[in-house]
Amino acid sequence: MLVENDYFDLLEVNNTIMMNTKKAGYSLKSFDALAADIPRLKLNSFKELMKALQTVGVHEIGTYSAPCEVYISPSKMKVELYIHATNEEFLKDKEQFLKQAEELLDQKEVNYDKESLLNLAYLPSNPLVIAVGKEPVKGESAQVEYIAMPDRKPNLRDDGSVDHYELNFVTSIAKDEWLGEKTPAKEGFEGYNVFGEPIAAKKGEDIKLVYDRKSVGEFEEDGKIVLRALHGGALEELNGAISVGKQLIIPEDVGTKTGSITFDGSVRVMGTVSAGFSVNATGDISIEGREGVTNAKEIYSEEGDVYIKGGVFGGGETIIKAKKNVFVKHANNCKIYGEQVNVGLYSLGSELYGNHICVDKHKGRIIGGLAEALFSIECATVGNSSERLTKLIVKGVNKELELEEIQQLAEKLKTEHAELKKIQLTVDKMSSVKASLPEGQFEMLEKTLQAKQQQIMSLDQTIKNKLQLVQVASSPKIEITREAYPGVQIVIGRKVSMLNRITKGVFELTSEGVLNV
């Protein structure tokens, strides 16, 4: 018998707590106070207790716990000891309680500190942490370092303006030169659980070295993986990978001694490009003579940047073109095409075309000619006091129309793939009997297949280009920081305005589609 009163008898029968309710009405609060003196009482549920207190009869309401219980976490990383006793009971039979706890822990083969068990600070009804495993320590991740790529950003002058023609444009690389390295990931430190069983540690994360395998090699040196140039050339980034491009260095001028230059790689001209001569390259082109170029025919980079340290005197003939960026000191009567066109001092009577056109915002001038951008134009001064006609055009991108066209192209691509599959099946079928076919018939079929494959590749690239254009598209704007004279024509989208007074500011379309000039 555990408890006997006017309302119920509480008995322990084979480790089960039974309540023989004699009359209803015993309060839950009173029962809580009573249960505090029976630490080994573990109720089944609150609902069953309430029913037992309110219903005459015999009820099973809980269990009679062992004096000591051990809980091992599912992860086997923590052991908690429960001693079901009041303070008085524990202090009276502390030695016996701890002996039982020790036997229980030993029985479960837990690794624990017996000394700490003897000195534990007992708190009634609270779990006591007896043993804790050691978590494994993950190894250090690999570390990767690369040679710094040339920073093709204009230098900042003391007055805050920028110098577009003093750039660290080309980094020449010698054969076997260091280009980067990887310190491999390290092994971690193993841990163990409360049973002393080892827990393997994870090795640190590996990081892949990204480089062009045709021009860069990896070598094991002093426990590291080192990248070195397989040949001399110019430091480049090829689709996000470090690379050494072929480089042609012209120590003087491109002219009668060299003829026009066409090169698969980067070209560095230490002098100038003479009148009537051209430089065409797949990589970057750097013209480093301080006098710039005069009446050159063409300077064209298929995949990279064009840098002309001096200016361009085009005589209405010179064309400068780059797939990426163009940097020139000044532009006179020439045409320049690039993703971003950067002009240091002025553009006079020239045509500039790009996604962004940047003429120095502090001192740069555009006088005559036109600047046509997809997204933005920035300049300090536009036009002159003689009201020379100067056109600034920012076309912008209609995202809805572009996405509609992308959808149409995607449908066309699907059709082209279906046609390609039919042609491929025909080629496969005919290949087994091609010896019996009329001369040239099978070769014609293969050419048709190749032409269709090329058509699909071209269409796929067009879709990718348009998607990228939609992703980077920004609101069209023209920023003039100092003066825009009468005679300057501002065009944004389909809105056109001719200035009739001196002004400045950021010109763009309002939310109502009106040009804020």
Sequence and secondary structure as in RCSB ss.txt:
>XXXX:A:sequence
MLVENDYFDLLEVNNTIMMNTKKAGYSLKSFDALAADIPRLKLNSFKELMKALQTVGVHEIGTYSAPCEVYISPS
KMKVELYIHATNEEFLKDKEQFLKQAEELLDQKEVNYDKESLLNLAYLPSNPLVIAVGKEPVKGESAQVEYIAMP
DRKPNLRDDGSVDHYELNFVTSIAKDEWLGEKTPAKEGFEGYNVFGEPIAAKKGEDIKLVYDRKSVGEFEEDGKI
VLRALHGGALEELNGAISVGKQLIIPEDVGTKTGSITFDGSVRVMGTVSAGFSVNATGDISIEGREGVTNAKEIY
SEEGDVYIKGGVFGGGETIIKAKKNVFVKHANNCKIYGEQVNVGLYSLGSELYGNHICVDKHKGRIIGGLAEALF
SIECATVGNSSERLTKLIVKGVNKELELEEIQQLAEKLKTEHAELKKIQLTVDKMSSVKASLPEGQFEMLEKTLQ
AKQQQIMSLDQTIKNKLQLVQVASSPKIEITREAYPGVQIVIGRKVSMLNRITKGVFELTSEGVLNV
>XXXX:A:secstr
  EE SSEEEEEETTEEEEEESSS   HHHHHHHHTT TTEEES HHHHHHHHHS EEEEEEEE  SEEEEE TT
SSEEEEEE   HHHHHHTHHHHHHHHHHHHHHTT    HHHHHT    TTS EEEEE B  B     EEEE    
  S EE TTS EETT      EE TT EEEEEE     B EE TT  EE           B TTTEEEEEETTEE
EEEESS EEEEEETTEEEEE EEEESS BSTTT SEEESSEEEESS B TT EEEESS EEE  TT EES SEEE
ESSS EEESS EE TTT EEEESSEEEEEEEES EEE SEEEEEEEEES EEEEEEEEE TTT EEESSEEEEEE
EEEEEEES TT   EEEEE    HHHHHHHHHHHHHHHHHHHHHHHHHHHHHHHHHTTGGGS TTHHHHHHHHHH
HHHHHHHHHHHHHHHHHHHHHH    EEEEEEEE TTEEEEETTEEEE  S EEEEEEB TTS B  
